[in-house]
Amino acid sequence: MISIEKERSKDRPAIEALLDLAFGPGRFAKSSYRLREGTTAIDALCFVGFVDGVVKGSIRFWPVRVGDSDTALLLGPLAVDPALRGQGLGIALIERGLDAAKKLGHNIVFLVGDEPYYARCGFSQTEPGRFGFPGPVDPARLLWTHLNGPVADTFRGAIQKDG
């Protein structure tokens, strides 16, 4: 049986083990981790996927700033036990997180990932040159979606840590 629940502190060791399994030791070298270092994920937007009571998936959202003042979220990491990939747990975690973010009034969510996968949840490539990202990132993998209302043309600039 699959369930998705808010992350609890007691889930964190299992989540770290899952992240190591899913991404390996090189995960800390990724550019997206630069935006997470020294900041805290938004507790209300951290979810865990359980299968028969065992942690098999995880998703977190982090506050970021765009340009001088606009705020947004950074999705990631999304991790699913490799034995369960392709069975819908990752998409279910994304949908739960986006729904919660929308209810909390967040509008923009960024991530670095594969567009064919994340497009199922409304993500698409950002416009070339509209946003800067710290560190190297393939522009085709910088994705975004908006949740509440239109996005102003002035929403652009460097994506940075918020906080």
C-alpha positions as CSV (number, residue, x, y, z in Angstrom):
1,M,0.0,0.0,0.0
2,I,1.3,3.5,-1.0
3,S,0.8,6.5,1.2
4,I,2.2,10.1,1.0
5,E,2.6,11.9,4.2
6,K,4.4,15.0,5.5
7,E,8.0,14.4,6.3
8,R,8.8,13.9,10.0
9,S,12.2,14.2,11.7
10,K,12.2,10.5,12.3
11,D,12.0,9.9,8.5
12,R,15.2,11.8,7.8
13,P,17.8,9.0,8.2
14,A,15.8,6.8,5.8
15,I,15.4,9.8,3.4
16,E,19.2,10.4,3.4
17,A,19.8,6.7,2.7
18,L,17.3,6.9,-0.2
19,L,19.0,10.0,-1.6
20,D,22.3,8.2,-1.5
21,L,20.8,5.2,-3.2
22,A,19.0,7.3,-5.9
23,F,21.8,9.8,-6.6
24,G,25.0,8.4,-5.3
25,P,27.8,10.4,-3.5
26,G,28.1,12.9,-6.3
27,R,24.7,14.4,-5.5
28,F,26.3,17.2,-3.4
29,A,28.3,18.5,-6.3
30,K,25.2,19.3,-8.4
31,S,24.4,23.0,-9.0
32,S,21.0,22.8,-7.3
33,Y,22.6,21.9,-4.1
34,R,24.3,25.3,-4.1
35,L,20.9,26.9,-3.6
36,R,20.0,24.5,-0.8
37,E,23.3,24.8,1.2
38,G,22.7,26.8,4.4
39,T,19.0,27.1,3.9
40,T,16.1,25.0,5.2
41,A,13.4,23.3,3.1
42,I,9.9,24.5,3.7
43,D,8.5,22.0,6.3
44,A,4.9,22.2,4.9
45,L,6.2,21.2,1.5
46,C,8.3,18.2,2.4
47,F,6.6,14.8,1.7
48,V,7.6,11.2,2.0
49,G,6.2,8.3,0.0
50,F,5.7,5.1,1.9
51,V,5.2,1.6,0.5
52,D,3.9,-0.8,3.2
53,G,5.2,1.6,5.8
54,V,8.8,1.9,4.4
55,V,10.2,5.1,3.0
56,K,10.4,4.7,-0.8
57,G,10.2,8.3,-2.0
58,S,10.8,11.8,-0.9
59,I,10.3,15.4,-2.2
60,R,11.3,18.8,-0.8
61,F,10.8,22.4,-1.8
62,W,13.1,25.2,-0.9
63,P,12.6,29.0,-0.9
64,V,14.6,30.9,-3.6
65,R,14.7,34.5,-4.7
66,V,14.7,35.7,-8.4
67,G,16.4,38.9,-9.2
68,D,16.3,41.6,-6.5
69,S,13.0,40.7,-4.8
70,D,10.7,38.1,-6.4
71,T,10.3,34.8,-4.6
72,A,9.8,31.3,-5.9
73,L,10.4,27.7,-4.9
74,L,13.0,25.2,-5.9
75,L,11.8,21.6,-6.2
76,G,14.3,18.9,-5.2
77,P,15.6,16.6,-4.7
78,L,12.8,14.2,-5.8
79,A,14.0,10.6,-5.0
80,V,12.3,7.3,-5.5
81,D,13.7,3.9,-4.7
82,P,15.2,2.7,-8.0
83,A,13.2,-0.6,-7.7
84,L,9.9,1.4,-7.9
85,R,10.8,3.9,-10.7
86,G,8.1,4.1,-13.4
87,Q,5.3,3.1,-11.0
88,G,4.0,6.6,-10.4
89,L,5.3,7.3,-6.9
90,G,7.5,10.2,-8.2
91,I,4.6,11.9,-10.0
92,A,2.3,11.4,-7.0
93,L,4.9,13.1,-4.8
94,I,5.3,16.0,-7.3
95,E,1.5,16.5,-7.6
96,R,1.1,16.4,-3.8
97,G,3.8,19.0,-3.3
98,L,2.6,21.3,-6.1
99,D,-1.0,21.1,-4.7
100,A,0.3,22.1,-1.2
101,A,2.5,24.9,-2.6
102,K,-0.5,26.3,-4.5
103,K,-2.7,26.2,-1.4
104,L,0.0,28.1,0.5
105,G,-0.1,30.8,-2.2
106,H,3.2,30.1,-3.9
107,N,3.3,30.9,-7.6
108,I,6.5,29.8,-9.3
109,V,8.4,26.5,-9.0
110,F,11.8,25.8,-10.6
111,L,13.8,22.6,-10.9
112,V,16.7,21.1,-12.8
113,G,15.6,17.9,-14.5
114,D,14.3,16.0,-17.6
115,E,11.5,17.9,-19.3
116,P,9.7,14.8,-20.7
117,Y,9.3,13.5,-17.1
118,Y,8.4,16.7,-15.4
119,A,6.2,18.0,-18.2
120,R,3.5,15.5,-17.0
121,C,3.2,17.9,-14.0
122,G,3.1,21.1,-16.0
123,F,6.9,22.0,-16.1
124,S,8.5,23.4,-19.2
125,Q,11.9,24.9,-20.1
126,T,12.5,28.4,-19.0
127,E,13.0,31.0,-21.7
128,P,16.7,31.3,-22.8
129,G,18.4,34.1,-20.9
130,R,15.5,34.9,-18.6
131,F,16.9,33.3,-15.5
132,G,20.5,32.8,-14.2
133,F,21.3,29.7,-12.2
134,P,24.4,29.4,-9.9
135,G,26.9,27.0,-11.3
136,P,26.8,25.0,-14.4
137,V,23.4,23.8,-15.6
138,D,22.2,22.6,-19.0
139,P,19.7,25.4,-20.0
140,A,17.4,22.7,-21.4
141,R,17.1,21.1,-17.9
142,L,16.2,24.4,-16.1
143,L,12.4,24.0,-15.9
144,W,9.6,25.9,-14.3
145,T,5.9,26.0,-13.7
146,H,3.5,28.6,-12.3
147,L,0.7,27.7,-10.0
148,N,-1.4,30.8,-9.2
149,G,-2.2,33.5,-11.8
150,P,0.0,34.8,-14.6
151,V,3.7,35.5,-14.5
152,A,4.7,39.1,-14.9
153,D,7.1,39.8,-17.8
154,T,9.4,41.5,-15.2
155,F,9.9,38.1,-13.4
156,R,13.5,37.4,-14.4
157,G,17.0,37.5,-13.1
158,A,19.4,35.3,-11.2
159,I,17.9,32.5,-9.1
160,Q,19.5,32.8,-5.6
161,K,19.2,31.5,-2.1
162,D,16.4,33.1,-0.1
163,G,17.4,33.5,3.5
